[in-house]
Amino acid sequence: MRYLDHVLIATGDIEAAIARLRTDHGLGALERRSSPVPGVVNVAIPLAPPTYLELVMATDPTAHPAAADLAAAREGLFTWAIEAEDLRAVAEERGVERCDYPQWSVVSAVDPGLPFFIRYNQSRAERLPYWTDAYARAAHECAPGRITSVRLGGDEAAARRWVGEVDVPILFGGPGRGMTTVVIETAAGPIALT
């Protein structure tokens, strides 16, 4: 099975984005940290463990191509990650290379409107205690649960070929290309992020 792992949200002011998510939606955040991608900082917003949102901000667009892409992105939904058990098969099926980092490996799309695949060095079960503790530390005001849908714009057939089966409904018909809306269930009702 493939799982929606996390959603990345681009911002030019990470502290303002944290405050906005708390004020507008009651979502709490963890501490700011340096990303493994050079020139990027991030903040995690835990959802139903081990799923999360990740605020990302470029601090040096010249440090890495991903930092340059992030700096050029509009404020808001940036991309998303799908956890895949067999990343080698994902890479071979799609004819792309796998990129290995110390804690995980990824397979990225050539098309920036499509998600990337991720495989951690730890299993979901092994990561669950960390994310359960992180959820408590975030001190949410709305008790967020899981992501219930992702809406994409652009070429539906190409997106379905790239994504394959995933544990979250993917809807189509959004404006533009890529991810246009993410819906999260909470005790206070659904949150739609755009």
C-alpha positions in Angstrom: 0.0 0.0 0.0 1.1 3.6 -0.7 0.3 6.3 1.9 0.0 10.0 1.7 2.9 10.8 4.0 3.0 14.6 4.2 2.1 17.8 2.4 4.6 20.6 1.9 3.5 24.3 2.1 5.7 27.0 0.7 6.1 30.2 2.6 8.4 33.3 2.5 7.8 33.9 6.2 7.7 30.7 8.3 6.8 32.4 11.6 3.9 34.2 10.0 2.7 31.0 8.4 2.8 29.2 11.8 0.8 32.0 13.4 -1.7 32.0 10.6 -2.3 28.3 10.8 -2.8 28.6 14.6 -5.1 31.6 14.3 -7.1 30.5 11.3 -7.4 26.7 12.0 -6.1 26.0 15.5 -3.1 24.0 14.2 0.0 23.9 16.4 3.6 23.5 15.1 6.8 22.0 16.2 10.2 23.8 16.4 11.8 25.2 13.3 14.7 23.2 12.0 17.1 23.0 9.1 16.0 20.8 6.3 18.3 18.1 4.9 17.9 20.1 1.6 20.6 22.8 1.7 19.2 26.4 1.8 15.8 25.3 3.3 14.3 25.5 6.8 11.1 23.7 7.8 8.5 23.3 10.5 6.3 20.2 11.0 2.6 20.3 11.9 1.7 16.8 13.1 -1.6 15.4 12.0 -2.9 11.9 12.6 0.4 10.1 13.3 2.5 9.6 11.3 1.0 12.1 8.7 2.0 15.8 8.8 2.1 19.1 7.1 5.6 20.7 6.5 6.0 24.4 6.2 9.1 25.0 4.0 11.0 28.2 3.4 14.1 28.9 1.2 16.8 30.7 3.0 19.4 30.4 0.2 18.0 29.7 -3.3 21.5 29.1 -4.6 22.3 26.3 -2.3 20.3 23.5 -4.0 17.9 23.2 -7.0 15.0 22.4 -4.7 15.7 25.6 -2.7 15.5 27.5 -6.0 12.2 25.9 -6.9 10.9 26.7 -3.5 12.0 30.3 -3.6 10.2 30.7 -7.0 7.0 29.0 -5.8 3.8 30.9 -4.8 2.9 31.0 -1.2 0.7 28.0 -0.3 0.5 24.3 -1.2 3.8 23.3 -2.8 3.9 19.5 -3.2 3.2 16.2 -1.4 5.0 13.0 -0.5 3.7 9.5 -0.9 5.3 6.8 1.2 6.1 3.7 -0.9 7.4 0.4 0.5 9.3 -0.6 -2.7 10.9 2.6 -3.9 13.1 0.7 -6.3 10.0 -0.6 -8.1 8.5 2.9 -8.1 11.7 4.3 -9.7 11.9 1.5 -12.3 8.2 1.8 -13.2 8.6 5.5 -13.8 12.0 5.5 -15.4 13.6 7.9 -12.9 16.5 7.7 -10.5 16.2 7.2 -6.7 18.0 9.8 -4.6 19.3 8.6 -1.2 19.6 10.7 2.0 20.7 9.6 5.4 17.2 9.0 6.8 15.2 8.4 3.6 15.2 7.9 -0.1 13.0 9.7 -2.7 11.9 9.4 -6.2 10.9 12.8 -7.6 8.8 13.7 -10.6 10.2 15.6 -13.6 6.8 17.5 -13.5 6.7 19.8 -10.5 2.9 19.4 -10.4 3.3 15.8 -9.3 4.1 14.4 -5.9 7.4 12.7 -4.9 7.7 9.2 -3.4 9.5 8.6 -0.1 10.9 5.6 1.7 12.2 6.0 5.3 14.9 4.0 6.9 12.4 3.3 9.7 9.0 1.6 9.2 5.7 3.4 9.8 5.3 1.4 13.1 8.8 2.5 14.2 8.0 6.2 13.4 4.6 6.2 15.1 5.9 6.8 18.7 7.8 10.0 17.6 4.8 11.3 15.7 2.4 10.5 18.6 4.6 12.5 20.9 5.0 15.3 18.3 1.2 15.5 18.0 0.9 16.1 21.8 3.7 18.7 21.8 2.1 20.7 19.0 -0.8 21.5 21.3 -3.4 21.8 18.6 -6.7 23.6 19.4 -8.7 21.6 16.8 -7.6 17.9 17.2 -6.6 17.4 13.6 -7.0 13.9 12.1 -6.0 12.6 8.8 -6.0 14.2 5.3 -9.2 13.1 3.7 -8.7 14.3 0.1 -6.2 16.0 -2.2 -7.4 18.0 -5.2 -5.2 18.4 -8.3 -5.3 20.5 -11.4 -3.7 19.6 -14.7 -3.6 16.4 -16.7 -5.6 13.8 -14.8 -4.4 10.8 -16.8 -0.7 11.7 -16.3 -1.2 12.3 -12.6 -3.1 9.0 -12.1 -0.3 7.2 -14.0 2.4 8.8 -11.8 0.6 8.4 -8.4 -1.0 5.0 -8.8 -3.0 3.8 -5.8 -2.8 5.8 -2.6 -4.7 5.7 0.7 -6.3 9.1 0.2 -8.9 10.1 -2.4 -7.5 12.2 -5.2 -9.9 14.6 -6.8 -9.4 16.5 -10.0 -10.6 19.7 -11.5 -8.8 22.3 -9.6 -7.5 25.5 -11.2 -4.0 25.4 -12.7 -1.5 22.5 -12.2 -0.5 20.4 -9.3 -2.1 20.3 -5.8 -4.8 22.9 -5.4 -6.6 21.8 -2.2 -6.0 19.5 0.8 -8.8 18.7 3.2 -8.0 17.7 6.8 -10.5 16.3 9.2 -10.6 17.9 12.7 -12.8 17.8 15.8 -14.0 21.3 14.8 -14.9 20.3 11.3 -12.9 20.0 8.0 -10.1 22.4 7.1 -9.5 23.1 3.5 -6.0 24.4 2.7 -5.3 26.0 -0.7 
